[in-house]
Amino acid sequence: MKKLITTFFSLAILGTCLLAQPINTPTIDKTLAMAKELAEEKRDYAQALEWYEKAYEQNEDRALLYPIAMLSIKVRDYKKAERRLRSILRRDEGLYPDAKFWYGVMQKMNGNYPDAITNLQEFIVETSDPELKKKAQLELLGAEMGREMPPNEGVSVEHSGKEVNDKQGQYSPILVGADKMYYAGFGTDELIILNEETEEGYEAKIYESTKSDKGWGKPTALDQKINREGFHNSNVYVTPDGERMFFTRALLLGNELEKSEIMLSVKGGDGWQGADPVEGINGDYIAKNPAVGELFGKEVLFFAANIEGTGKGGFDIYYAPKTGERSYGDPVNLEILNTPENEETPFYRDGTLYFSSTGYPSLGGYDVFYSTWDGTKWSQPANMGKGFNSSVDDLFFSLDEEGYKGVLVSNRDGTRSVGSSSKTCCNDIFEFEIAKITADIVVGTFTKEKKPLKNASVSIVEVEGESPFSQNNKEGNVFNFPMGIEKTYKIVATHPDYFPDSVEVNTIGLKETKSYEHRFYLKKMPPPPPPEPEYDTIYSEKPIELSNVYYIFNEVKLVDDSEQDLQLIYDLMIEYPEMKIELRSHTDARGDDLYNEKLSQGRAETVRRWLIRKGITRARMEAKGYGETVPKTVTEKLAMQHEFLKEGDVLTEGFIDSLESVEDRETAHQLNRRTEFQILEGPKSIQIKRTRLKKNSNQKGGGPRVVQPRVPKPKKVVQNVIKPHRLSSLYGKKDLTGMPVMKFKERVIDFGSVKKGEKREYVYEFTNVGDTTLEIDFVDHCECTETDYPRLPIEPGKTGKINVIFDSKDKGAPETIDINIFLKNKDADGLDIFETIQYKFVIE
């Protein structure tokens, strides 16, 4: 006895297509006996169908229409199945309660979605079988999806050509590199005859084909190290590096898989080496469809199997972690994705698992679905849509290295199936291409007056991604940046003379190529303070503070460090012999009034005695102690040094008590504790080198506080006004309610002279003096700078540090570098809050 086989779709799923030899005309009983034997014992559905058809021709027994319809479904002749089921339903005697169900399914498989919906709805109402009702509801959802779903725009699908697609059917194509494909098939257009005595010449083999400008070339079967005689060698998967090949060796019982093992071959110097069963994967079950992936940072092998006791039904997808070069751990059922139906042909790429299933609403039979892995869980599977899927079966989806091209197998229109009455019996390889979606952004920089702003810099920062990429345009004001898909970016515009600004742009969910546009209208920064002059001009009308005159606590005795400023007075008295001065001493408002007055008078006398001992006559100097009666008036210079003060503030006790922070109150008291001199007679003005009037960095203020007890005066309640720095986007805003405010100890640092190639480091310390938690979003800076900043929220009153490292290797001239700190917080206008810190240097 001989039988003909034209494909073995069962190597991947089930069913076959077949052209039978002419059958002699035996008696009807012998014909039926042969048909049942082929269908039930040998599972040779194609030949069984031929015998049933012959029996029906002999006696036209309508009872034969049902097995003919069911066998037609198995060999994927959906049109014949629909015709036979329609004949059954014309005279519905109720003998086949599932006939209308299968009739609706076949209409769906043949693309007739409206009629399929009608018949499936009727069946759901009529049936009393809960399992069939559940399946019908699933098929109904698929038919409704098929009717409503629009075509997949940007996806083109084409037949891969006759060189790789023969009339027997193909499966498991996998692309390696730009021009190579491996797949399984029979490699002939001729009918394959299975001789039960010899069983030679019919095995499926793994082939290799190379692509040129003319398409895929003539395939070559791999040698017997892979294509072992006596087995069907199929389900091939090659790792992207082309170094490992997984595949299956299988045995059939008729048209169904009886045994299947996953094998592994490694590439050597002379090609693919001998294959061995993969340890840990195979067992007393059918294992197929291997595909390498990654979970929890480690390699895993995905595959389909019907492991008894762990599966949900039919074939399920499993994975096993790699434990050695050729071994994997125990299979784990991917329960979240599996259904009571079949899930097969997995393919993994970059966190996404693609697979085919009959357990979800589908356009046809097997549809391609995908699920994404976020590091802890899989997403709900989603249908890949029309184009990838058809009204029939679509399997073995895989992508190339870039991810815009790929292959799948399908029995849709256009296959080269053997000359059977069914055009859907056999699979061919189809190639698809996804239109490459690109995105970019064009940025323009303008002034608030909408005039082009040149010499700006624009940076693009991928949120939670790579380092910023920056462009500078000295000649124009237009910038262009490419962007990736499914990403979120911050676009930052800066200019030396303008406040920076930023905008967030994302390409998430982008369906087509898009060019974004954004215009920045930058606000002019207030001018920086003029550089300090080398000399200060001292006028006779104003007292001059001696910032480095200090006394022992609660005494009039000078400390040694005071001589710096006293020497200055002495030098001036020698330089201007006609000059007469008043020496003034002041205390803060804490302590008894009379005590403070006496203490300040004694201190002024101490300074005069020091000068007398140096040779200055007493008549040229008056000493006066003012106690707390003349509080300090804030100068422009002091206001620049202290953010909480503004020019013209008078540091009265009421003003100081209104300050919120202890640190600010203490600073104000220190400013009141001072010693001064004023010209009474002599020159109307004199010049003093500014460095001689600067306070020593290791001193905190003009004299110790007095702790004498006193009756407190009634406090005048004054609302504290926080004054944002000029390098803050909050500068000039009066109402700072609900906003964080960064107050830096030092906001502008001078590194001085730096050798080329040298690194400098500084830690900027700040306090959140606002009333809202502060959160830093990101920090923007030049490539010469590295920063480390707090990632956790900073509560009001709490401090933080920003560590800055400057690398001078690419610098050749003096420069001031801006570091822009963008907060997650917004101001009252809904705009980003940002703060700028600076450092400057001179290159040796």
ZAMARGU-4260 file (C-alpha; in steps of 0.2 Angstrom, whole numbers, plus 5000, padded with zeros to 4 digits):
<rodrens>
0) 5000/5000/5000 | 5006/5017/4996 | 5000/5034/5001 | 5004/5052/4996 | 5010/5066/5007
5) 5012/5084/5001 | 5016/5093/5017 | 5017/5090/5036 | 5009/5105/5044 | 5008/5094/5059
10) 5026/5096/5062 | 5022/5113/5068 | 5003/5112/5072 | 4991/5099/5064 | 4983/5093/5048
15) 4990/5090/5031 | 4986/5092/5013 | 4986/5078/5000 | 4983/5072/4983 | 4978/5054/4984
20) 4981/5040/4971 | 4966/5033/4961 | 4956/5022/4972 | 4949/5006/4965 | 4931/5004/4968
25) 4928/4991/4982 | 4912/4988/4991 | 4904/5002/5001 | 4907/4992/5017 | 4926/4990/5013
30) 4927/5008/5008 | 4920/5014/5024 | 4930/5002/5034 | 4946/5009/5026 | 4940/5027/5029
35) 4938/5024/5047 | 4954/5014/5049 | 4964/5029/5041 | 4955/5042/5051 | 4955/5034/5068
40) 4970/5022/5069 | 4982/5029/5056 | 4977/5047/5058 | 4980/5049/5040 | 4966/5062/5037
45) 4970/5066/5019 | 4968/5048/5013 | 4953/5045/5025 | 4944/5060/5017 | 4947/5053/5000
50) 4939/5036/5005 | 4924/5045/5014 | 4921/5055/4998 | 4922/5039/4987 | 4909/5031/4999
55) 4897/5046/4998 | 4898/5045/4979 | 4893/5027/4980 | 4878/5029/4991 | 4875/5047/4994
60) 4872/5043/5013 | 4870/5060/5021 | 4877/5053/5037 | 4894/5054/5028 | 4893/5073/5026
65) 4898/5076/5044 | 4914/5065/5044 | 4919/5073/5027 | 4916/5090/5035 | 4927/5087/5050
70) 4941/5079/5040 | 4940/5094/5028 | 4944/5105/5043 | 4958/5094/5048 | 4966/5095/5031
75) 4962/5114/5031 | 4950/5113/5016 | 4939/5126/5023 | 4928/5129/5008 | 4924/5111/5006
80) 4920/5110/5025 | 4908/5125/5023 | 4899/5117/5009 | 4897/5101/5017 | 4891/5109/5033
85) 4879/5119/5023 | 4872/5103/5016 | 4869/5096/5033 | 4860/5112/5040 | 4848/5112/5025
90) 4840/5097/5033 | 4844/5099/5051 | 4838/5083/5059 | 4847/5088/5075 | 4860/5073/5074
95) 4875/5085/5074 | 4872/5098/5087 | 4889/5107/5084 | 4886/5108/5065 | 4880/5126/5065
100) 4895/5131/5077 | 4907/5123/5064 | 4898/5131/5050 | 4900/5149/5057 | 4918/5145/5061
105) 4921/5140/5043 | 4913/5156/5036 | 4924/5165/5047 | 4940/5156/5041 | 4934/5159/5023
110) 4933/5178/5027 | 4914/5179/5027 | 4913/5188/5044 | 4895/5195/5043 | 4887/5178/5039
115) 4899/5170/5052 | 4892/5183/5065 | 4874/5179/5061 | 4876/5160/5063 | 4887/5160/5078
120) 4875/5172/5087 | 4861/5160/5083 | 4871/5145/5089 | 4875/5153/5105 | 4856/5156/5108
125) 4851/5138/5103 | 4865/5127/5111 | 4864/5120/5128 | 4882/5114/5128 | 4892/5126/5140
130) 4908/5122/5132 | 4903/5124/5114 | 4894/5140/5119 | 4910/5147/5127 | 4920/5142/5111
135) 4906/5150/5100 | 4908/5166/5110 | 4926/5167/5107 | 4924/5164/5088 | 4910/5177/5088
140) 4922/5190/5095 | 4935/5186/5082 | 4922/5187/5068 | 4917/5204/5075 | 4935/5210/5076
145) 4938/5204/5058 | 4923/5214/5052 | 4927/5230/5061 | 4946/5230/5061 | 4954/5242/5049
150) 4970/5236/5039 | 4987/5238/5047 | 4993/5254/5039 | 5012/5254/5036 | 5013/5235/5034
155) 5016/5227/5018 | 5016/5208/5016 | 5023/5198/5000 | 5025/5181/4995 | 5044/5176/4997
160) 5045/5168/4980 | 5045/5151/4972 | 5063/5147/4976 | 5060/5145/4994 | 5041/5141/4993
165) 5038/5124/4985 | 5020/5116/4983 | 5023/5105/4998 | 5022/5119/5011 | 5036/5127/5022
170) 5037/5132/5040 | 5048/5140/5054 | 5058/5153/5044 | 5071/5162/5053 | 5082/5177/5047
175) 5100/5178/5051 | 5109/5194/5047 | 5104/5204/5031 | 5103/5190/5018 | 5102/5173/5025
180) 5086/5162/5030 | 5084/5145/5037 | 5068/5136/5036 | 5060/5118/5035 | 5051/5110/5021
185) 5052/5096/5008 | 5061/5105/4995 | 5051/5098/4980 | 5036/5102/4969 | 5033/5084/4965
190) 5021/5072/4975 | 5030/5063/4989 | 5025/5045/4990 | 5027/5037/5007 | 5031/5019/5005
195) 5026/5010/5021 | 5040/4997/5018 | 5055/5008/5015 | 5049/5025/5023 | 5062/5034/5012
200) 5063/5050/5004 | 5049/5059/5013 | 5057/5068/5028 | 5056/5086/5031 | 5073/5095/5031
205) 5081/5111/5036 | 5086/5122/5022 | 5097/5137/5020 | 5094/5151/5007 | 5104/5167/5003
210) 5095/5183/4997 | 5102/5194/4983 | 5095/5209/4973 | 5084/5196/4963 | 5077/5188/4979
215) 5080/5172/4988 | 5091/5160/4980 | 5090/5141/4977 | 5090/5133/4995 | 5102/5120/5001
220) 5098/5106/5013 | 5109/5105/5028 | 5120/5089/5029 | 5116/5074/5040 | 5123/5082/5055
225) 5107/5092/5056 | 5095/5082/5044 | 5096/5065/5051 | 5087/5051/5040 | 5072/5043/5047
230) 5066/5059/5056 | 5057/5075/5051 | 5070/5089/5055 | 5060/5105/5057 | 5056/5120/5069
235) 5072/5128/5066 | 5078/5143/5076 | 5096/5151/5074 | 5102/5164/5087 | 5105/5181/5080
240) 5124/5179/5081 | 5122/5164/5069 | 5132/5153/5081 | 5118/5141/5088 | 5104/5132/5080
245) 5090/5124/5089 | 5077/5113/5080 | 5067/5098/5082 | 5068/5080/5076 | 5051/5072/5075
250) 5041/5056/5071 | 5023/5056/5064 | 5009/5044/5066 | 4999/5047/5050 | 4997/5066/5050
255) 5000/5069/5068 | 5015/5071/5079 | 5020/5056/5089 | 5037/5061/5096 | 5047/5077/5095
260) 5063/5083/5104 | 5072/5099/5104 | 5090/5098/5097 | 5105/5110/5098 | 5119/5112/5086
265) 5134/5124/5088 | 5143/5131/5073 | 5161/5126/5071 | 5175/5130/5058 | 5168/5118/5046
270) 5149/5122/5048 | 5136/5116/5059 | 5142/5102/5071 | 5132/5086/5076 | 5116/5090/5086
275) 5112/5083/5103 | 5095/5084/5113 | 5094/5099/5124 | 5096/5094/5142 | 5082/5098/5154
280) 5069/5102/5140 | 5064/5086/5132 | 5053/5073/5141 | 5038/5061/5139 | 5029/5074/5129
285) 5030/5084/5112 | 5042/5098/5113 | 5044/5110/5098 | 5046/5128/5092 | 5062/5133/5102
290) 5067/5151/5103 | 5080/5160/5113 | 5075/5174/5124 | 5079/5183/5141 | 5070/5185/5158
295) 5077/5192/5174 | 5093/5196/5165 | 5097/5178/5160 | 5095/5168/5144 | 5080/5157/5143
300) 5073/5145/5130 | 5055/5147/5125 | 5046/5132/5117 | 5029/5124/5115 | 5024/5108/5123
305) 5010/5097/5129 | 5017/5093/5146 | 5003/5083/5155 | 4999/5090/5172 | 5006/5108/5170
310) 4998/5114/5155 | 4981/5123/5152 | 4976/5112/5137 | 4982/5109/5120 | 5000/5116/5117
315) 5006/5129/5129 | 5021/5140/5129 | 5035/5136/5142 | 5052/5143/5146 | 5067/5136/5154
320) 5082/5145/5161 | 5099/5142/5154 | 5110/5132/5166 | 5125/5127/5155 | 5131/5127/5137
325) 5119/5114/5132 | 5107/5112/5147 | 5092/5122/5154 | 5082/5121/5170 | 5065/5114/5173
330) 5052/5120/5161 | 5040/5134/5168 | 5023/5136/5161 | 5020/5154/5155 | 5003/5153/5163
335) 4998/5171/5160 | 4999/5169/5141 | 4992/5152/5139 | 4974/5147/5137 | 4964/5130/5136
340) 4967/5130/5117 | 4984/5131/5108 | 4998/5143/5110 | 5013/5139/5099 | 5028/5146/5088
345) 5035/5159/5101 | 5048/5172/5095 | 5056/5184/5107 | 5064/5201/5104 | 5069/5215/5115
350) 5056/5212/5129 | 5042/5206/5117 | 5036/5189/5115 | 5027/5185/5099 | 5017/5169/5097
355) 5002/5161/5088 | 4986/5156/5097 | 4969/5149/5094 | 4964/5154/5112 | 4961/5172/5110
360) 4948/5181/5098 | 4956/5179/5081 | 4953/5185/5063 | 4955/5166/5057 | 4962/5151/5065
365) 4979/5154/5072 | 4983/5173/5074 | 4999/5181/5079 | 4999/5189/5096 | 5012/5199/5106
370) 5015/5202/5124 | 5028/5214/5132 | 5039/5210/5148 | 5042/5225/5160 | 5054/5216/5171
375) 5041/5208/5183 | 5026/5204/5172 | 5019/5201/5155 | 5006/5212/5147 | 4989/5206/5141
380) 4992/5198/5124 | 4987/5209/5109 | 4982/5204/5091 | 4995/5210/5078 | 4981/5215/5067
385) 4977/5213/5048 | 4992/5210/5037 | 5001/5200/5049 | 4985/5190/5052 | 4973/5184/5039
390) 4956/5174/5040 | 4966/5158/5040 | 4982/5152/5049 | 4997/5163/5053 | 5012/5157/5062
395) 5031/5157/5065 | 5031/5176/5066 | 5049/5182/5067 | 5059/5199/5065 | 5076/5203/5058
400) 5089/5211/5068 | 5083/5229/5065 | 5065/5225/5069 | 5057/5232/5053 | 5057/5217/5042
405) 5052/5199/5046 | 5044/5183/5040 | 5029/5172/5044 | 5021/5157/5037 | 5003/5157/5031
410) 4990/5147/5021 | 4982/5163/5015 | 4979/5167/4997 | 4994/5167/4986 | 5002/5150/4992
415) 5009/5138/4980 | 5000/5123/4987 | 5000/5107/4977 | 4986/5104/4965 | 4973/5100/4978
420) 4955/5106/4978 | 4960/5116/4993 | 4970/5132/4992 | 4973/5133/5010 | 4980/5116/5014
425) 4998/5121/5015 | 5009/5135/5022 | 5021/5146/5012 | 5034/5159/5018 | 5028/5177/5017
430) 5039/5192/5021 | 5033/5208/5029 | 5040/5225/5030 | 5035/5238/5043 | 5036/5256/5038
435) 5050/5264/5048 | 5043/5277/5059 | 5055/5291/5062 | 5054/5307/5073 | 5064/5323/5074
440) 5061/5340/5082 | 5066/5357/5075 | 5069/5370/5088 | 5070/5389/5086 | 5077/5401/5099
445) 5069/5418/5101 | 5068/5433/5113 | 5052/5437/5122 | 5050/5451/5108 | 5050/5436/5095
450) 5066/5441/5087 | 5078/5427/5082 | 5091/5423/5096 | 5108/5418/5090 | 5122/5410/5100
455) 5110/5399/5110 | 5113/5381/5115 | 5099/5368/5114 | 5101/5351/5123 | 5090/5335/5121
460) 5089/5324/5136 | 5081/5307/5135 | 5071/5305/5151 | 5079/5290/5161 | 5090/5287/5146
465) 5107/5292/5139 | 5117/5308/5142 | 5111/5324/5135 | 5116/5329/5117 | 5119/5347/5114
470) 5120/5359/5099 | 5126/5377/5098 | 5122/5389/5084 | 5132/5405/5084 | 5126/5410/5067
475) 5108/5405/5067 | 5094/5401/5079 | 5087/5384/5072 | 5092/5367/5079 | 5087/5349/5073
480) 5088/5333/5083 | 5083/5315/5079 | 5072/5306/5092 | 5069/5288/5095 | 5051/5280/5095
485) 5042/5276/5112 | 5053/5288/5121 | 5051/5304/5132 | 5063/5319/5130 | 5067/5335/5139
490) 5072/5349/5127 | 5083/5363/5135 | 5087/5380/5128 | 5101/5390/5136 | 5110/5407/5132
495) 5123/5416/5142 | 5112/5431/5143 | 5095/5423/5145 | 5086/5412/5157 | 5085/5394/5151
500) 5069/5386/5147 | 5063/5368/5143 | 5049/5358/5136 | 5045/5339/5137 | 5041/5330/5121
505) 5037/5311/5119 | 5035/5299/5104 | 5025/5287/5114 | 5011/5279/5103 | 5017/5287/5087
510) 5009/5279/5072 | 5018/5288/5058 | 5034/5298/5054 | 5032/5315/5062 | 5043/5331/5063
515) 5040/5341/5079 | 5042/5359/5081 | 5045/5370/5096 | 5050/5388/5098 | 5058/5395/5114
520) 5055/5413/5119 | 5069/5416/5132 | 5068/5429/5145 | 5083/5441/5147 | 5093/5439/5163
525) 5096/5454/5174 | 5114/5460/5171 | 5127/5452/5182 | 5135/5464/5195 | 5149/5474/5189
530) 5166/5467/5193 | 5173/5473/5210 | 5185/5488/5207 | 5202/5487/5214 | 5200/5502/5224
535) 5186/5509/5235 | 5183/5528/5236 | 5179/5533/5254 | 5169/5549/5257 | 5169/5559/5273
540) 5150/5559/5274 | 5149/5540/5276 | 5156/5529/5290 | 5168/5514/5284 | 5166/5497/5292
545) 5181/5488/5299 | 5176/5471/5295 | 5190/5462/5304 | 5190/5471/5321 | 5185/5458/5335
550) 5184/5458/5354 | 5185/5445/5367 | 5167/5439/5372 | 5158/5452/5383 | 5174/5462/5385
555) 5182/5477/5377 | 5199/5468/5374 | 5204/5466/5355 | 5208/5449/5348 | 5225/5447/5339
560) 5216/5446/5321 | 5210/5464/5323 | 5227/5471/5319 | 5224/5470/5300 | 5211/5484/5300
565) 5219/5494/5314 | 5235/5494/5304 | 5224/5501/5289 | 5218/5516/5300 | 5236/5519/5306
570) 5243/5519/5288 | 5229/5531/5283 | 5232/5543/5297 | 5251/5543/5292 | 5247/5546/5274
575) 5235/5560/5278 | 5242/5569/5293 | 5228/5582/5293 | 5214/5569/5294 | 5204/5568/5310
580) 5192/5553/5312 | 5178/5547/5323 | 5180/5529/5329 | 5162/5521/5331 | 5157/5505/5339
585) 5140/5496/5338 | 5132/5481/5346 | 5117/5471/5341 | 5100/5473/5350 | 5101/5458/5362
590) 5106/5463/5380 | 5103/5478/5391 | 5103/5495/5382 | 5114/5503/5395 | 5126/5489/5395
595) 5127/5489/5376 | 5131/5507/5376 | 5145/5505/5389 | 5152/5490/5380 | 5152/5499/5363
600) 5160/5515/5371 | 5174/5504/5379 | 5177/5495/5363 | 5179/5512/5353 | 5191/5518/5367
605) 5201/5502/5365 | 5204/5505/5346 | 5209/5523/5350 | 5222/5517/5363 | 5229/5505/5351
610) 5232/5519/5338 | 5239/5531/5352 | 5252/5517/5357 | 5257/5517/5338 | 5260/5536/5339
615) 5244/5544/5333 | 5240/5559/5344 | 5224/5558/5354 | 5217/5575/5347 | 5215/5567/5330
620) 5203/5554/5335 | 5186/5554/5344 | 5179/5537/5351 | 5160/5535/5352 | 5150/5520/5357
625) 5132/5519/5350 | 5126/5503/5357 | 5111/5496/5348 | 5104/5514/5343 | 5111/5514/5325
630) 5106/5498/5316 | 5114/5494/5300 | 5107/5500/5283 | 5109/5487/5270 | 5120/5492/5255
635) 5119/5486/5237 | 5135/5476/5241 | 5128/5468/5256 | 5112/5464/5246 | 5122/5454/5233
640) 5130/5444/5247 | 5115/5439/5256 | 5099/5433/5247 | 5087/5437/5261 | 5092/5455/5261
645) 5088/5470/5249 | 5096/5486/5247 | 5089/5499/5259 | 5083/5486/5273 | 5087/5493/5290
650) 5092/5479/5302 | 5080/5484/5316 | 5076/5472/5330 | 5058/5470/5322 | 5065/5467/5305
655) 5077/5454/5312 | 5064/5445/5322 | 5053/5443/5306 | 5066/5433/5297 | 5061/5415/5297
660) 5077/5405/5298 | 5088/5406/5314 | 5103/5407/5302 | 5097/5423/5293 | 5093/5431/5310
665) 5110/5427/5317 | 5118/5434/5301 | 5108/5450/5303 | 5114/5452/5321 | 5132/5450/5316
670) 5130/5464/5303 | 5124/5475/5317 | 5139/5471/5328 | 5152/5482/5319 | 5166/5495/5321
675) 5168/5509/5309 | 5178/5525/5307 | 5172/5541/5299 | 5182/5556/5292 | 5178/5572/5302
680) 5191/5584/5295 | 5204/5583/5281 | 5202/5575/5264 | 5184/5574/5257 | 5188/5557/5250
685) 5202/5544/5250 | 5205/5528/5240 | 5208/5512/5248 | 5213/5495/5240 | 5197/5484/5241
690) 5206/5469/5247 | 5211/5478/5263 | 5193/5481/5267 | 5187/5462/5264 | 5182/5451/5279
695) 5193/5437/5283 | 5185/5421/5277 | 5188/5412/5294 | 5178/5426/5304 | 5160/5426/5306
700) 5155/5444/5310 | 5159/5460/5319 | 5160/5455/5337 | 5152/5443/5349 | 5134/5443/5354
705) 5130/5450/5371 | 5120/5439/5382 | 5115/5451/5396 | 5096/5448/5401 | 5084/5461/5397
710) 5065/5464/5396 | 5060/5459/5379 | 5052/5473/5368 | 5035/5469/5359 | 5039/5461/5343
715) 5033/5469/5327 | 5026/5455/5316 | 5033/5457/5298 | 5030/5445/5285 | 5047/5437/5279
720) 5050/5440/5261 | 5061/5427/5252 | 5071/5435/5239 | 5076/5423/5225 | 5093/5425/5217
725) 5094/5433/5200 | 5100/5416/5193 | 5083/5409/5198 | 5068/5408/5187 | 5058/5414/5202
730) 5068/5430/5202 | 5057/5445/5203 | 5041/5435/5208 | 5033/5442/5224 | 5022/5428/5229
735) 5031/5412/5231 | 5017/5402/5240 | 5018/5384/5236 | 5035/5384/5228 | 5052/5378/5233
740) 5066/5390/5233 | 5084/5385/5233 | 5096/5396/5243 | 5114/5392/5240 | 5128/5396/5252
745) 5138/5400/5236 | 5130/5401/5219 | 5145/5407/5209 | 5162/5399/5211 | 5179/5406/5205
750) 5191/5391/5202 | 5204/5404/5197 | 5219/5399/5187 | 5218/5381/5181 | 5231/5371/5171
755) 5224/5363/5155 | 5219/5345/5158 | 5217/5348/5177 | 5200/5344/5186 | 5192/5355/5199
760) 5178/5349/5211 | 5166/5359/5221 | 5151/5355/5232 | 5137/5368/5231 | 5127/5367/5247
765) 5109/5374/5247 | 5093/5375/5258 | 5075/5373/5252 | 5069/5390/5260 | 5052/5388/5251
770) 5036/5380/5259 | 5035/5365/5247 | 5045/5349/5245 | 5058/5352/5232 | 5062/5338/5218
775) 5076/5340/5205 | 5071/5333/5188 | 5087/5334/5179 | 5103/5345/5178 | 5109/5352/5161
780) 5127/5357/5159 | 5141/5356/5146 | 5151/5341/5142 | 5166/5348/5152 | 5155/5346/5168
785) 5150/5331/5178 | 5137/5333/5192 | 5129/5322/5206 | 5113/5329/5214 | 5100/5323/5226
790) 5087/5311/5218 | 5076/5311/5233 | 5063/5325/5238 | 5070/5339/5250 | 5058/5345/5262
795) 5056/5364/5267 | 5070/5369/5278 | 5081/5354/5273 | 5098/5355/5264 | 5105/5347/5249
800) 5122/5346/5240 | 5126/5346/5221 | 5143/5339/5218 | 5152/5347/5202 | 5168/5341/5193
805) 5175/5352/5180 | 5187/5344/5167 | 5197/5358/5158 | 5205/5346/5145 | 5195/5354/5130
810) 5196/5372/5137 | 5208/5385/5131 | 5201/5402/5136 | 5193/5410/5152 | 5175/5405/5153
815) 5160/5405/5165 | 5150/5389/5165 | 5131/5388/5168 | 5124/5373/5177 | 5105/5373/5175
820) 5095/5364/5188 | 5077/5360/5182 | 5065/5355/5196 | 5049/5344/5194 | 5040/5358/5203
825) 5030/5372/5193 | 5028/5390/5196 | 5012/5399/5198 | 5011/5400/5178 | 5013/5382/5177
830) 5031/5384/5170 | 5046/5374/5175 | 5056/5381/5190 | 5075/5381/5187 | 5090/5387/5196
835) 5107/5391/5189 | 5124/5390/5197 | 5140/5395/5189 | 5159/5392/5190 | 5172/5402/5181
840) 5190/5399/5178 | 5206/5405/5168 | 5216/5392/5159 | 5235/5393/5162
</rodrens>
